[in-house]
């Protein structure tokens, strides 16, 4: 679950252009204001979604162990997380579940061999493996395998 919400950063970044005013009340009944960007609120919704799933696992574990007091404590926190998440999402018109579903559809596409979005390190390792296998096949054809000792340097892989 957590992986799914991490992949939503692109949508969060695009939503961070406008600030949203959040008004809350302190214990002495004074009103305070916080200005947050929609991306922060989306991030909060995603975290609350993840927490809710964690609490569900804890509830199941507490049921299996017969610890009713733990189960009820986790159910209280689960309800609280879901209520806060629902309030924020309803005001913003955002749905964490729809965003996760959209993200999963994007991930379902086959990865290309040299995807631009991959880390440079992954691409370098792939390139090194290709060159190593190519060099190994050339070396096996030649008799001077002993002179190379099968060693390569990093400069051989950087174009």
C-alpha positions as CSV (number, residue, x, y, z in Angstrom):
1,X,0.0,0.0,0.0
2,X,2.7,2.4,0.9
3,X,4.5,2.0,-2.4
4,X,1.3,3.1,-4.2
5,X,1.1,6.4,-2.4
6,X,4.7,7.2,-3.0
7,X,4.2,7.0,-6.7
8,X,1.6,9.8,-6.5
9,X,4.2,12.5,-6.0
10,X,3.8,13.7,-9.6
11,X,0.2,14.6,-8.9
12,X,1.1,16.1,-5.6
13,X,3.7,18.3,-7.2
14,X,1.3,19.6,-9.8
15,X,-1.3,20.4,-7.1
16,X,1.1,22.5,-5.1
17,X,0.6,25.7,-7.0
18,X,-2.3,27.1,-4.9
19,X,-2.3,27.5,-1.1
20,X,-5.3,26.4,0.9
21,X,-6.3,28.1,4.1
22,X,-7.0,25.8,7.0
23,X,-8.8,27.2,10.0
24,X,-8.7,25.4,13.4
25,X,-9.7,26.1,16.9
26,X,-7.3,25.9,19.9
27,X,-8.3,24.7,23.4
28,X,-8.9,28.3,24.5
29,X,-11.4,28.7,21.6
30,X,-9.2,31.0,19.6
31,X,-9.0,30.6,15.9
32,X,-5.8,29.8,14.1
33,X,-5.0,29.6,10.4
34,X,-2.5,27.5,8.5
35,X,-1.8,27.9,4.8
36,X,-1.0,24.7,3.0
37,X,-0.7,23.8,-0.6
38,X,-3.1,21.2,-2.0
39,X,-0.2,18.9,-2.5
40,X,0.4,18.8,1.3
41,X,-3.2,17.9,1.9
42,X,-3.0,15.2,-0.7
43,X,0.1,13.9,1.0
44,X,-1.8,13.9,4.4
45,X,-4.7,12.0,2.8
46,X,-2.3,9.4,1.4
47,X,-0.6,9.0,4.8
48,X,-4.0,8.6,6.6
49,X,-4.9,6.0,4.0
50,X,-1.7,4.1,4.8
51,X,-2.3,4.4,8.5
52,X,-5.8,3.1,8.1
53,X,-4.5,-0.1,6.4
54,X,-1.9,-0.5,9.1
55,X,-4.5,-0.2,11.8
56,X,-6.6,-2.9,10.0
57,X,-3.6,-5.2,10.2
58,X,-3.2,-4.4,13.9
59,X,-6.9,-5.1,14.5
60,X,-6.7,-8.5,12.9
61,X,-3.6,-9.3,14.9
62,X,-5.4,-8.2,18.1
63,X,-8.4,-10.4,17.3
64,X,-6.2,-13.4,16.7
65,X,-4.5,-12.8,20.1
66,X,-7.8,-12.2,21.8
67,X,-6.9,-8.8,23.1
68,X,-10.2,-6.9,22.9
69,X,-8.9,-3.7,24.4
70,X,-6.2,-3.4,21.7
71,X,-8.7,-4.1,19.0
72,X,-11.0,-1.4,20.2
73,X,-8.2,1.1,20.5
74,X,-7.0,0.4,17.0
75,X,-10.6,0.6,15.7
76,X,-10.9,4.0,17.3
77,X,-7.8,5.3,15.6
78,X,-8.8,3.6,12.3
79,X,-12.2,5.4,12.3
80,X,-10.5,8.7,13.2
81,X,-8.0,8.4,10.4
82,X,-10.7,7.6,7.9
83,X,-12.9,10.4,9.0
84,X,-10.1,13.0,8.7
85,X,-9.2,11.6,5.3
86,X,-12.8,11.7,4.1
87,X,-13.2,15.3,5.3
88,X,-10.1,16.5,3.5
89,X,-10.9,14.6,0.3
90,X,-14.5,15.8,0.1
91,X,-13.4,19.4,0.4
92,X,-10.7,19.0,-2.2
93,X,-12.5,16.7,-4.6
94,X,-9.7,14.2,-4.3
95,X,-9.8,10.4,-3.9
96,X,-6.8,8.5,-2.7
97,X,-8.3,5.2,-3.9
98,X,-8.9,6.6,-7.4
99,X,-5.3,8.0,-7.5
100,X,-3.9,4.6,-6.4
101,X,-5.9,2.9,-9.1
102,X,-4.7,5.3,-11.7
103,X,-1.1,4.8,-10.5
104,X,-1.5,1.0,-10.7
105,X,-2.7,1.3,-14.3
106,X,0.4,3.3,-15.1
107,X,2.6,0.7,-13.5
108,X,0.9,-2.1,-15.4
109,X,2.5,-0.9,-18.6
110,X,5.6,-2.9,-19.6
111,X,8.8,-1.2,-18.8
112,X,11.0,-0.4,-21.7
113,X,14.7,-1.5,-21.6
114,X,16.1,2.0,-21.3
115,X,13.3,4.0,-19.7
116,X,14.2,7.7,-19.3
117,X,12.7,7.8,-15.8
118,X,14.9,5.1,-14.4
119,X,17.9,5.9,-12.2
120,X,21.1,6.5,-14.1
121,X,22.7,3.8,-11.9
122,X,20.3,1.2,-13.2
123,X,21.1,2.2,-16.7
124,X,24.8,2.0,-16.1
125,X,24.5,-1.4,-14.6
126,X,22.5,-2.6,-17.6
127,X,25.1,-1.1,-20.0
128,X,27.9,-2.8,-18.0
129,X,26.2,-6.2,-18.2
130,X,25.7,-5.9,-21.9
131,X,29.3,-4.9,-22.5
132,X,30.6,-7.5,-20.1
133,X,28.6,-10.3,-21.9
134,X,29.8,-8.9,-25.3
135,X,33.4,-8.8,-24.1
136,X,33.1,-12.3,-22.6
137,X,31.9,-13.7,-25.9
138,X,34.7,-11.9,-27.8
139,X,37.3,-13.2,-25.3
140,X,36.0,-16.7,-25.6
141,X,36.6,-16.6,-29.3
142,X,40.2,-15.3,-28.8
143,X,43.1,-17.0,-27.3
144,X,44.4,-14.0,-25.4
145,X,42.0,-14.4,-22.5
146,X,44.9,-14.6,-20.1
147,X,46.0,-11.1,-21.0
148,X,42.7,-9.5,-20.1
149,X,41.9,-11.5,-17.0
150,X,38.2,-10.7,-17.6
151,X,38.6,-7.3,-15.8
152,X,37.0,-4.1,-16.9
153,X,37.2,-0.6,-15.7
154,X,34.4,1.9,-15.2
155,X,35.8,4.1,-18.0
156,X,35.0,1.3,-20.5
157,X,31.3,1.8,-19.8
158,X,30.9,5.5,-19.9
159,X,30.4,7.0,-23.3
